[in-house]
């Protein structure tokens, strides 16, 4: 008899499996429909020997000392501060927008105080910030919105920014200094030997059994267990009783190049005429030394594996119906980005999983991380 059947071996499922086994002495059965652990953070060496992220770039960053210390039990870290460029008007420009972005784009030589005034003069006043369009227009005005954000968002989400919740673009800052880091969190690093190695160490415990290539519905009534933790799409668990919750998916095109370095930045965004949204070169992220390099083109789409919950008011209302069903479902706990229909970063998923562990066992909790972190 297992104490918990945990469905999904991504961040939420792996953290809960580790904590319940090692921290509370529980017997865990962890299953996943994929052939590997790690969920979308899974990485592996491709046929050329280059370490790649199978489901697009995953960059770890957090302001939570508790989350960082927890994961540090299972990995050493490679210090890494992520930098992104956007291909706009024939130039590679820093994104998020900063002082250098403005000066290079307009051929100016403004200082930090002057660029603040420049942006303020172009910003459009909004009485209420409701949509992603409102967020950007109120910060930088229409021209920069059109050049950097509108078409990128349309490709990414299949919706105009005016149709998306403000939380989507509120995640991206606008800076008046020369800081070109994509994130400003206190802790920014990559697992030294990759995410998969970290997950494997996390799950290396005699109290954890793992079943891969397994749909939980095939085993839930066959293998005895006391409770379930479910990290898949919450609407799928309830057989889409109220209708499907919208998710965005991604398609990836990998290419290996016979050169050590291919592009000038780890990630280059293509906000305008190209069909893909961005190109990632993994060796920038991992620090791997290798004579060849692998890149990936990212194509958002509306069907396929669920990656991103679509943040719109009507979707939040539909989720609340499923959330109410979840509360009424005894012996089943929902967690993770898909299980709670939240657009979470990795550290937020870890914090949520640690919080659920504390609730299940009475252990000390972890400081909550906001969705905007």
Secondary structure in CASP SS format (residue, H / E / C, confidence):
PFRMAT SS
TARGET T0000
AUTHOR 0000-0000-0000
METHOD secondary structure of the structure
MODEL  1
X C 1.00
X E 1.00
X E 1.00
X E 1.00
X E 1.00
X E 1.00
X E 1.00
X C 1.00
X C 1.00
X C 1.00
X H 1.00
X H 1.00
X H 1.00
X H 1.00
X H 1.00
X H 1.00
X H 1.00
X H 1.00
X H 1.00
X H 1.00
X H 1.00
X H 1.00
X H 1.00
X C 1.00
X C 1.00
X C 1.00
X C 1.00
X E 1.00
X E 1.00
X E 1.00
X E 1.00
X C 1.00
X C 1.00
X C 1.00
X C 1.00
X C 1.00
X C 1.00
X C 1.00
X H 1.00
X H 1.00
X H 1.00
X C 1.00
X E 1.00
X E 1.00
X E 1.00
X C 1.00
X C 1.00
X C 1.00
X C 1.00
X C 1.00
X E 1.00
X E 1.00
X E 1.00
X C 1.00
X C 1.00
X C 1.00
X C 1.00
X C 1.00
X C 1.00
X C 1.00
X E 1.00
X E 1.00
X C 1.00
X C 1.00
X H 1.00
X H 1.00
X H 1.00
X H 1.00
X H 1.00
X H 1.00
X H 1.00
X C 1.00
X C 1.00
X C 1.00
X C 1.00
X C 1.00
X E 1.00
X E 1.00
X E 1.00
X C 1.00
X C 1.00
X C 1.00
X E 1.00
X E 1.00
X E 1.00
X E 1.00
X E 1.00
X E 1.00
X C 1.00
X C 1.00
X E 1.00
X E 1.00
X E 1.00
X E 1.00
X E 1.00
X C 1.00
X C 1.00
X C 1.00
X H 1.00
X H 1.00
X H 1.00
X H 1.00
X H 1.00
X H 1.00
X H 1.00
X H 1.00
X C 1.00
X C 1.00
X C 1.00
X C 1.00
X C 1.00
X H 1.00
X H 1.00
X H 1.00
X H 1.00
X H 1.00
X H 1.00
X H 1.00
X H 1.00
X H 1.00
X H 1.00
X H 1.00
X C 1.00
X C 1.00
X C 1.00
X C 1.00
X C 1.00
X C 1.00
X C 1.00
X C 1.00
X E 1.00
X H 1.00
X H 1.00
X H 1.00
X H 1.00
X H 1.00
X H 1.00
X H 1.00
X H 1.00
X H 1.00
X C 1.00
X H 1.00
X H 1.00
X H 1.00
X H 1.00
X H 1.00
X H 1.00
X H 1.00
X H 1.00
X H 1.00
X H 1.00
X H 1.00
X H 1.00
X H 1.00
X H 1.00
X H 1.00
X H 1.00
X C 1.00
X C 1.00
X C 1.00
X H 1.00
X H 1.00
X H 1.00
X C 1.00
X E 1.00
X C 1.00
X H 1.00
X H 1.00
X H 1.00
X H 1.00
X C 1.00
X C 1.00
X C 1.00
X C 1.00
X C 1.00
X C 1.00
X C 1.00
X C 1.00
X C 1.00
X C 1.00
X E 1.00
X C 1.00
X C 1.00
X C 1.00
X C 1.00
X C 1.00
X E 1.00
X E 1.00
X E 1.00
X E 1.00
X E 1.00
X C 1.00
X C 1.00
X C 1.00
X H 1.00
X H 1.00
X H 1.00
X H 1.00
X H 1.00
X H 1.00
X H 1.00
X H 1.00
X C 1.00
X C 1.00
X C 1.00
X C 1.00
X C 1.00
X E 1.00
X E 1.00
X E 1.00
X E 1.00
X C 1.00
X C 1.00
X C 1.00
X C 1.00
X H 1.00
X H 1.00
X H 1.00
X H 1.00
X C 1.00
X C 1.00
X C 1.00
X C 1.00
X C 1.00
X E 1.00
X E 1.00
X E 1.00
X E 1.00
X E 1.00
X E 1.00
X C 1.00
X C 1.00
X C 1.00
X H 1.00
X H 1.00
X H 1.00
X H 1.00
X C 1.00
X C 1.00
X C 1.00
X C 1.00
X C 1.00
X C 1.00
X C 1.00
X C 1.00
X C 1.00
X E 1.00
X E 1.00
X E 1.00
X E 1.00
X E 1.00
X E 1.00
X E 1.00
X E 1.00
X E 1.00
X E 1.00
X E 1.00
X C 1.00
X C 1.00
X C 1.00
X C 1.00
X C 1.00
X C 1.00
X C 1.00
X C 1.00
X C 1.00
X E 1.00
X E 1.00
X E 1.00
X C 1.00
X C 1.00
X C 1.00
X C 1.00
X C 1.00
X C 1.00
X C 1.00
X C 1.00
X E 1.00
X E 1.00
X E 1.00
X E 1.00
X H 1.00
X H 1.00
X H 1.00
X H 1.00
X H 1.00
X C 1.00
X C 1.00
X C 1.00
X C 1.00
X C 1.00
X C 1.00
X E 1.00
X E 1.00
X E 1.00
X E 1.00
X E 1.00
X E 1.00
X E 1.00
X E 1.00
X E 1.00
X C 1.00
X C 1.00
X C 1.00
X C 1.00
X C 1.00
X C 1.00
X E 1.00
X E 1.00
X C 1.00
X C 1.00
X C 1.00
X H 1.00
X H 1.00
X H 1.00
X H 1.00
X H 1.00
X H 1.00
X H 1.00
X H 1.00
X H 1.00
X H 1.00
X H 1.00
X H 1.00
X H 1.00
X H 1.00
X H 1.00
X H 1.00
X C 1.00
X C 1.00
X C 1.00
X E 1.00
X E 1.00
X E 1.00
X C 1.00
X H 1.00
X H 1.00
X H 1.00
X H 1.00
X C 1.00
X C 1.00
X C 1.00
X C 1.00
X C 1.00
X C 1.00
X H 1.00
X H 1.00
X H 1.00
X H 1.00
X H 1.00
X H 1.00
X H 1.00
X H 1.00
X H 1.00
X H 1.00
X H 1.00
X H 1.00
X H 1.00
X H 1.00
X H 1.00
X H 1.00
X C 1.00
X C 1.00
X C 1.00
X C 1.00
X C 1.00
X C 1.00
X C 1.00
X C 1.00
X C 1.00
X C 1.00
X C 1.00
X C 1.00
END
